[in-house]
Amino acid sequence: FTFHTQHHHTKKLVVEPVFSSFLCSLDSIWGSPIMVSSTSPKGTSLLLKVYKQFASPKWDLPYILCLLVLETVLSLAIVKYVSYTEIDWEAYMQEVSMWQDGELDYTKIYGGTGPLVYPAGFLYMYAFFKWLTGGGTNVLLGQYLFCGLYVLNQAVVLSICNMIARNLVESQWAKSKSKESGKTSLKLCNVIWSWRVAMGMMCLSKRIHSIFVLRLFNDGPCMLFFYISCLLFAKTFWRTGCAVFSLAVSIKMNVLLFAPGLLLLLLQSSENIAETVICLGICAGIQLILGAPFLLSYPVSYIRKAFEFDRVFFYKWTVNWKFLPEDIFVAKPLSLILLSLHLGALALFALKWIKACKKETGKIIFLGNKLSPIYVVQTLFISNFIGVVFARTLHYQFYSWYFHALPVLLWLTRLPIAMKVVLIFMVEYGFNVFPATPFSSAVLQIAHVSSIIAIWRTDVPAVIQTPCLKQL
């Protein structure tokens, strides 16, 4: 758009549209810049001023609080107006009861859905939930409890996103060669608003709300502990982060998908091998302490069941491979192929990360400097997402393993914002079709593969944290 001044001349300034991060990316979607005059009408100037003003750091917390209030209201409304669905809660309570009755052999602890397959931290957590809910009978109270856990999870995730957005602004300001502060400042505002769109999208998943407040799965609390550890890692509290990370593993072992990325980060953030060993020792020590009653009584039984790597999944529950015939799904070759692809993808990304680190710092490990928050978060999220893409199977509750990470990973790519949104909705669609169909599984896997390719084509973020250079 071109606006003319009172002096009948036109001065064009290329900017992205205001007041909408989607519109901010129209030029990248359609390849045509949006033209606004530097002396635009008062209305446009006012909108631009408001747009820039609300992108300042002082509005970060109010924006997050608004989202959390909306999430609280929505979650409570879901509990009130949507029927609770019993899937695993009763089985969880049965497993806890058997343990409380004195059973320590994991092969003999079971519930209505089968044997216990979660580490000891799960039993301790759900024993607490059982006590709070009157022996597990007051399910409604349990739902309200999970509403609180969900909102807390959202608070942690939104804090991570906001931290990444602010670090991106700082790094882009540092790299900017433009002396025209108005243009540069507007571009930085666009970054903030774009990430606020991503944060808003993290509050819109029907399936994630269901996993937390209608199903009461242990995946929710497990991921809450992980995201807390992720936030601690990003703030360079490595030892505390490892303790919380190990607590997450003790609730459900899927968190181990983040372990390859965490190992690389520990090696790079430490000054020497001793610090890495201490952090790994914290992770292992907590597992030994929590599992001690079972390890001292039936160690083989505990290790085999709590960390059941050879677990057999049922074809009828798979969300990601329904387009395959059942005989291929259960065949051993498919497992071996997926495992090989998983390990190969991890190796490729690790090599890319190591080369970037070598180029930036001259070293591969033991950097002894603060790693940038973006580098830390992206490394962890990619490690987990690779495991998801090549997973032997995905059940509906597994969506919580990576739903909040996917917008972060996509927003760090060079994809147009419209494509990022499409990919997220494709994944959401795949997890909202019940039962899964060949078409829904195909849509989900196309989104997965497209996302991992886009992530691969993205530059490795700065390894070392830079000082704060710019506040909008």
C-alpha positions as CSV (number, residue, x, y, z in Angstrom):
1,F,0.0,0.0,0.0
2,T,1.3,3.5,-0.8
3,F,0.1,6.6,1.0
4,H,0.7,10.1,-0.3
5,T,1.7,13.0,1.9
6,Q,0.3,16.6,1.8
7,H,3.1,17.7,-0.4
8,H,2.0,15.3,-3.2
9,H,5.1,13.2,-3.1
10,T,5.5,9.6,-2.1
11,K,8.2,8.2,0.2
12,K,8.1,4.4,0.4
13,L,9.4,2.4,3.2
14,V,9.3,-1.4,3.1
15,V,7.8,-2.8,6.2
16,E,5.7,-5.7,7.2
17,P,2.1,-5.1,8.1
18,V,1.1,-4.2,11.6
19,F,-1.1,-5.8,14.2
20,S,-0.9,-9.3,12.9
21,S,2.0,-11.7,12.8
22,F,0.3,-13.5,10.0
23,L,0.1,-10.4,7.9
24,C,3.6,-9.6,8.9
25,S,4.7,-12.5,6.8
26,L,2.7,-11.8,3.7
27,D,5.8,-10.6,1.8
28,S,7.5,-13.9,2.5
29,I,4.4,-15.9,1.6
30,W,3.5,-14.2,-1.7
31,G,6.9,-12.6,-2.5
32,S,5.6,-9.0,-2.6
33,P,6.6,-6.4,-0.1
34,I,4.0,-4.2,1.6
35,M,4.6,-0.5,1.1
36,V,3.8,2.1,3.7
37,S,4.8,5.7,3.6
38,S,7.0,7.1,6.4
39,T,4.4,9.9,6.7
40,S,1.3,7.8,6.8
41,P,-2.1,9.0,8.1
42,K,-2.5,9.5,11.8
43,G,-4.6,6.3,12.1
44,T,-1.9,4.2,10.6
45,S,0.8,5.9,12.7
46,L,-1.2,5.3,15.8
47,L,-1.6,1.6,15.0
48,L,2.1,1.3,14.3
49,K,3.0,3.0,17.5
50,V,0.7,0.7,19.5
51,Y,2.0,-2.3,17.7
52,K,5.6,-1.4,18.6
53,Q,4.7,-0.3,22.1
54,F,3.0,-3.6,23.0
55,A,6.0,-5.6,21.7
56,S,8.2,-4.1,24.5
57,P,9.5,-6.5,27.2
58,K,7.2,-4.9,29.8
59,W,4.2,-6.4,28.1
60,D,5.6,-10.0,27.9
61,L,4.3,-11.0,31.4
62,P,0.8,-9.5,30.9
63,Y,0.5,-11.3,27.6
64,I,1.5,-14.6,29.1
65,L,-0.8,-14.0,32.1
66,C,-3.7,-13.3,29.7
67,L,-3.1,-16.6,27.9
68,L,-2.9,-18.4,31.3
69,V,-6.2,-16.9,32.5
70,L,-7.9,-18.0,29.2
71,E,-6.3,-21.5,29.6
72,T,-7.6,-21.7,33.2
73,V,-11.2,-20.7,32.2
74,L,-11.1,-23.1,29.2
75,S,-9.8,-26.0,31.2
76,L,-12.4,-25.5,33.9
77,A,-15.1,-25.3,31.3
78,I,-14.0,-28.5,29.7
79,V,-14.1,-30.3,33.1
80,K,-17.6,-28.9,33.7
81,Y,-19.2,-29.5,30.3
82,V,-17.3,-32.4,28.7
83,S,-17.7,-35.9,30.1
84,Y,-14.7,-37.5,31.7
85,T,-13.4,-40.6,29.9
86,E,-12.0,-43.4,31.9
87,I,-9.0,-45.0,30.3
88,D,-6.0,-45.4,32.7
89,W,-6.9,-43.7,36.0
90,E,-8.5,-46.7,37.6
91,A,-5.6,-48.9,36.4
92,Y,-3.1,-46.4,37.9
93,M,-5.0,-46.6,41.2
94,Q,-4.9,-50.4,41.1
95,E,-1.2,-50.4,40.5
96,V,-0.6,-48.0,43.3
97,S,-2.7,-50.1,45.6
98,M,-0.8,-53.3,44.9
99,W,2.4,-51.5,45.7
100,Q,1.0,-50.0,48.9
101,D,-0.1,-53.5,49.9
102,G,3.5,-54.6,49.9
103,E,4.2,-55.9,46.4
104,L,7.7,-55.0,45.2
105,D,8.0,-57.4,42.2
106,Y,7.2,-55.3,39.1
107,T,6.1,-58.4,37.2
108,K,3.3,-58.9,39.7
109,I,2.1,-55.3,39.8
110,Y,-0.7,-54.7,37.3
111,G,-4.0,-52.8,36.7
112,G,-7.0,-53.2,34.5
113,T,-5.0,-52.3,31.4
114,G,-2.1,-54.6,32.0
115,P,1.2,-54.7,33.9
116,L,2.9,-51.7,35.4
117,V,5.4,-50.3,32.9
118,Y,6.5,-47.0,34.5
119,P,9.4,-46.3,36.8
120,A,9.0,-45.8,40.6
121,G,8.5,-42.0,40.4
122,F,5.1,-42.8,38.8
123,L,4.0,-44.8,41.8
124,Y,5.0,-42.1,44.3
125,M,3.3,-39.4,42.3
126,Y,0.0,-41.3,41.8
127,A,0.0,-42.5,45.3
128,F,-0.1,-38.8,46.3
129,F,-2.9,-38.2,43.8
130,K,-4.7,-41.2,45.2
131,W,-4.4,-39.7,48.7
132,L,-5.7,-36.3,47.5
133,T,-8.7,-37.9,45.7
134,G,-9.9,-40.1,48.6
135,G,-8.4,-43.3,47.4
136,G,-8.8,-42.3,43.7
137,T,-12.6,-42.2,44.0
138,N,-13.0,-38.4,43.6
139,V,-12.2,-38.2,39.9
140,L,-13.6,-34.7,39.6
141,L,-11.0,-33.4,42.2
142,G,-8.4,-35.3,40.2
143,Q,-9.5,-33.4,37.1
144,Y,-9.2,-30.0,38.9
145,L,-5.7,-31.1,40.0
146,F,-4.7,-31.8,36.5
147,C,-6.2,-28.5,35.4
148,G,-3.6,-26.9,37.7
149,L,-0.8,-29.0,36.4
150,Y,-1.8,-28.1,32.8
151,V,-1.8,-24.4,33.5
152,L,1.5,-24.7,35.2
153,N,2.9,-26.6,32.2
154,Q,1.6,-23.9,30.0
155,A,3.3,-21.2,32.1
156,V,6.7,-23.0,31.9
157,V,6.4,-23.5,28.1
158,L,5.3,-20.0,27.4
159,S,8.2,-18.7,29.5
160,I,10.6,-20.8,27.3
161,C,9.0,-19.4,24.2
162,N,9.2,-15.8,25.4
163,M,12.9,-16.3,26.4
164,I,13.7,-17.6,22.9
165,A,11.9,-14.6,21.3
166,R,13.8,-12.1,23.3
167,N,17.1,-13.8,22.6
168,L,16.3,-13.8,18.9
169,V,15.7,-10.0,19.1
170,E,19.0,-9.5,20.8
171,S,20.9,-11.6,18.3
172,Q,19.2,-10.0,15.3
173,W,19.9,-6.5,16.6
174,A,23.6,-7.5,17.1
175,K,23.8,-8.7,13.5
176,S,21.9,-5.7,12.0
177,K,24.1,-3.4,9.9
178,S,21.2,-0.9,9.3
179,K,21.6,2.5,11.0
180,E,17.9,3.3,10.4
181,S,16.7,2.4,13.9
182,G,13.0,2.7,12.9
183,K,13.2,0.0,10.3
184,T,15.3,-2.3,12.5
185,S,13.1,-1.8,15.5
186,L,10.0,-2.6,13.5
187,K,11.5,-5.9,12.2
188,L,12.3,-6.8,15.8
189,C,8.7,-6.1,16.8
190,N,7.6,-8.4,14.0
191,V,9.8,-11.2,15.6
192,I,8.1,-10.7,19.0
193,W,4.6,-10.7,17.6
194,S,5.3,-13.7,15.4
195,W,6.4,-15.7,18.5
196,R,3.3,-14.5,20.4
197,V,1.2,-16.1,17.6
198,A,3.1,-19.3,18.2
199,M,2.5,-19.0,22.0
200,G,-1.2,-18.5,21.3
201,M,-1.3,-21.6,19.1
202,M,0.1,-23.6,22.0
203,C,-3.2,-23.0,23.9
204,L,-5.5,-24.2,21.1
205,S,-5.0,-28.0,21.0
206,K,-8.1,-30.0,21.7
207,R,-6.2,-33.2,22.2
208,I,-3.7,-31.8,24.7
209,H,-6.5,-30.4,26.8
210,S,-8.1,-33.9,26.7
211,I,-4.8,-35.7,27.7
212,F,-4.5,-33.5,30.7
213,V,-8.0,-32.8,32.1
214,L,-10.2,-35.6,30.6
215,R,-7.8,-38.6,30.7
216,L,-5.4,-37.8,33.6
217,F,-2.5,-39.6,31.8
218,N,0.9,-39.6,33.4
219,D,2.4,-38.1,30.2
220,G,1.2,-34.7,31.3
221,P,3.0,-34.5,34.7
222,C,6.0,-36.2,33.1
223,M,6.4,-33.5,30.5
224,L,5.8,-30.7,33.1
225,F,8.9,-31.9,34.9
226,F,10.8,-32.0,31.6
227,Y,9.9,-28.5,30.6
228,I,10.9,-27.2,34.0
229,S,14.3,-28.9,33.5
230,C,14.5,-27.4,30.0
231,L,14.0,-24.0,31.4
232,L,16.7,-24.6,34.1
233,F,19.1,-25.8,31.4
234,A,18.4,-22.7,29.3
235,K,19.3,-20.6,32.3
236,T,22.5,-22.7,32.8
237,F,21.4,-24.4,36.0
238,W,22.7,-27.7,34.9
239,R,22.9,-29.6,38.1
240,T,19.4,-28.6,39.2
241,G,18.1,-29.2,35.7
242,C,19.5,-32.7,35.7
243,A,17.8,-33.5,39.0
244,V,14.4,-32.4,37.6
245,F,15.1,-34.2,34.3
246,S,15.7,-37.4,36.2
247,L,12.4,-36.9,38.1
248,A,10.7,-36.7,34.7
249,V,12.3,-39.9,33.6
250,S,11.1,-41.6,36.8
251,I,7.5,-40.9,35.8
252,K,7.8,-42.1,32.2
253,M,10.8,-43.1,30.3
254,N,9.9,-41.4,27.1
255,V,11.9,-38.4,28.4
256,L,15.0,-40.4,27.5
257,L,14.4,-39.3,23.9
258,F,15.9,-36.0,25.0
259,A,19.0,-37.7,26.5
260,P,21.2,-37.6,23.4
261,G,20.8,-33.9,23.1
262,L,21.3,-33.4,26.8
263,L,24.5,-35.4,26.8
264,L,25.9,-33.1,24.0
265,L,24.9,-30.0,26.0
266,L,26.5,-31.3,29.2
267,L,29.8,-32.0,27.4
268,Q,29.8,-28.6,25.7
269,S,28.7,-26.5,28.7
270,S,31.2,-28.1,31.1
271,E,34.8,-26.9,31.6
272,N,36.0,-30.5,31.9
273,I,34.8,-34.1,32.1
274,A,34.4,-33.9,35.9
275,E,31.4,-31.6,35.7
276,T,29.7,-33.7,33.1
277,V,30.2,-36.8,35.2
278,I,28.7,-35.0,38.2
279,C,25.6,-34.1,36.2
280,L,25.2,-37.6,34.9
281,G,25.7,-38.9,38.4
282,I,22.8,-36.7,39.6
283,C,20.6,-38.2,37.0
284,A,21.6,-41.8,37.9
285,G,21.6,-41.2,41.6
286,I,18.0,-40.0,41.7
287,Q,16.9,-43.1,39.7
288,L,18.7,-45.3,42.1
289,I,17.2,-43.6,45.2
290,L,13.6,-43.7,43.8
291,G,13.9,-47.2,42.6
292,A,15.8,-48.5,45.7
293,P,12.9,-50.5,47.3
294,F,12.4,-52.4,44.0
295,L,16.1,-52.6,43.0
296,L,17.0,-54.1,46.4
297,S,14.2,-56.7,46.2
298,Y,13.7,-57.6,42.5
299,P,16.3,-55.7,40.4
300,V,15.8,-57.5,37.2
301,S,12.1,-57.3,37.3
302,Y,12.2,-53.6,38.0
303,I,14.6,-52.7,35.2
304,R,12.9,-54.9,32.7
305,K,9.4,-53.5,33.3
306,A,10.0,-49.9,34.3
307,F,12.3,-49.4,31.3
308,E,10.6,-51.8,28.9
309,F,12.5,-51.1,25.6
310,D,11.1,-54.3,24.0
311,R,7.5,-53.5,24.7
312,V,5.0,-54.7,22.1
313,F,2.4,-52.2,21.0
314,F,-1.0,-53.0,19.5
315,Y,-1.8,-52.1,15.9
316,K,-5.3,-50.8,16.7
317,W,-3.9,-48.0,18.9
318,T,-1.2,-46.7,16.5
319,V,-1.7,-43.1,15.3
320,N,1.2,-42.8,13.0
321,W,1.4,-46.1,11.0
322,K,-2.2,-47.0,10.3
323,F,-1.6,-46.8,6.5
324,L,0.6,-49.9,6.8
325,P,-0.8,-53.4,6.9
326,E,-0.9,-55.0,10.3
327,D,1.6,-57.7,9.4
328,I,4.2,-55.2,8.4
329,F,3.5,-53.1,11.5
330,V,4.2,-56.0,13.8
331,A,7.2,-57.3,11.8
332,K,10.7,-57.0,13.3
333,P,12.3,-55.5,10.2
334,L,10.2,-52.4,10.6
335,S,11.5,-51.9,14.1
336,L,15.1,-52.3,12.9
337,I,14.6,-49.9,10.0
338,L,13.1,-47.3,12.3
339,L,15.8,-47.7,14.9
340,S,18.5,-47.3,12.2
341,L,16.8,-44.2,10.9
342,H,16.5,-42.8,14.4
343,L,20.2,-43.4,15.2
344,G,21.3,-42.1,11.7
345,A,19.3,-38.9,12.1
346,L,20.8,-38.3,15.5
347,A,24.2,-38.8,14.1
348,L,23.6,-36.4,11.2
349,F,22.3,-33.6,13.5
350,A,25.1,-34.2,16.0
351,L,27.7,-33.8,13.2
352,K,26.0,-30.6,12.0
353,W,25.9,-29.2,15.6
354,I,29.6,-30.2,16.2
355,K,30.8,-28.5,13.0
356,A,28.9,-25.3,13.9
357,C,30.4,-25.4,17.4
358,K,33.9,-25.9,16.0
359,K,33.5,-23.1,13.6
360,E,32.2,-20.6,16.2
361,T,34.4,-21.5,19.2
362,G,37.3,-23.5,17.8
363,K,36.3,-26.4,20.1
364,I,33.8,-29.2,20.1
365,I,33.3,-29.8,23.8
366,F,34.3,-28.4,27.2
367,L,33.6,-24.8,26.1
368,G,33.3,-23.5,29.6
369,N,31.0,-20.7,28.5
370,K,27.3,-20.1,28.9
371,L,25.4,-21.8,26.0
372,S,22.7,-19.7,24.3
373,P,19.2,-20.5,25.4
374,I,18.1,-21.0,21.8
375,Y,20.9,-23.5,21.2
376,V,20.0,-25.4,24.4
377,V,16.3,-25.6,23.7
378,Q,16.6,-26.4,20.1
379,T,19.1,-29.2,20.8
380,L,16.9,-30.8,23.3
381,F,13.7,-30.5,21.2
382,I,15.3,-31.8,18.0
383,S,16.7,-34.8,19.9
384,N,13.2,-35.7,21.1
385,F,11.5,-34.9,17.8
386,I,13.8,-37.2,15.9
387,G,12.6,-40.0,18.2
388,V,9.0,-39.1,17.5
389,V,9.4,-39.0,13.7
390,F,10.9,-42.5,13.7
391,A,8.8,-43.9,16.6
392,R,7.8,-47.5,16.5
393,T,4.3,-46.3,17.2
394,L,2.5,-43.2,18.7
395,H,-0.5,-43.4,20.9
396,Y,-2.9,-40.4,21.4
397,Q,-1.4,-39.4,24.7
398,F,2.1,-39.4,23.2
399,Y,1.2,-36.1,21.4
400,S,2.0,-34.3,24.7
401,W,5.7,-35.5,24.2
402,Y,6.2,-32.9,21.5
403,F,3.2,-30.7,20.9
404,H,4.7,-27.7,22.7
405,A,8.1,-28.2,21.1
406,L,6.9,-28.4,17.5
407,P,5.9,-24.7,17.2
408,V,9.3,-23.7,18.7
409,L,11.2,-25.9,16.2
410,L,9.1,-24.6,13.2
411,W,9.3,-21.0,14.2
412,L,13.1,-21.3,14.2
413,T,13.0,-22.5,10.6
414,R,12.9,-20.3,7.4
415,L,9.5,-21.6,6.4
416,P,6.7,-19.1,5.7
417,I,4.5,-18.6,8.7
418,A,1.5,-20.0,6.7
419,M,3.4,-23.3,6.1
420,K,4.3,-23.5,9.8
421,V,0.7,-23.1,10.7
422,V,-0.4,-25.7,8.2
423,L,2.1,-28.3,9.5
424,I,0.9,-27.8,13.1
425,F,-2.7,-28.2,12.0
426,M,-1.8,-31.3,10.1
427,V,-0.3,-32.9,13.2
428,E,-3.3,-31.7,15.3
429,Y,-5.6,-33.3,12.7
430,G,-3.7,-36.6,12.9
431,F,-4.2,-36.8,16.6
432,N,-7.8,-35.8,16.6
433,V,-9.1,-38.5,14.2
434,F,-10.3,-41.4,16.3
435,P,-9.8,-44.2,15.5
436,A,-6.9,-43.4,13.3
437,T,-7.3,-44.0,9.6
438,P,-4.7,-44.6,6.9
439,F,-5.4,-41.1,5.7
440,S,-4.9,-39.4,9.1
441,S,-1.7,-41.4,9.7
442,A,-0.4,-40.4,6.3
443,V,-1.2,-36.7,7.0
444,L,0.6,-37.0,10.3
445,Q,3.7,-38.6,8.9
446,I,3.9,-36.1,6.0
447,A,3.8,-33.3,8.5
448,H,6.5,-35.0,10.5
449,V,8.8,-35.6,7.6
450,S,8.3,-32.1,6.2
451,S,9.1,-30.6,9.6
452,I,12.3,-32.6,10.1
453,I,13.5,-31.6,6.7
454,A,12.8,-27.9,7.4
455,I,14.5,-28.2,10.7
456,W,17.6,-29.8,9.0
457,R,17.8,-27.0,6.5
458,T,17.8,-24.4,9.4
459,D,21.1,-22.9,10.5
460,V,22.5,-24.0,13.8
461,P,21.8,-21.2,16.3
462,A,24.7,-19.3,18.0
463,V,26.3,-21.7,20.5
464,I,27.6,-19.1,23.0
465,Q,25.2,-16.7,24.8
466,T,25.7,-13.1,23.8
467,P,25.1,-10.2,26.2
468,C,21.9,-8.3,26.1
469,L,22.3,-5.6,23.5
470,K,18.8,-4.4,22.7
471,Q,15.6,-3.8,24.5
472,L,12.7,-2.7,22.3
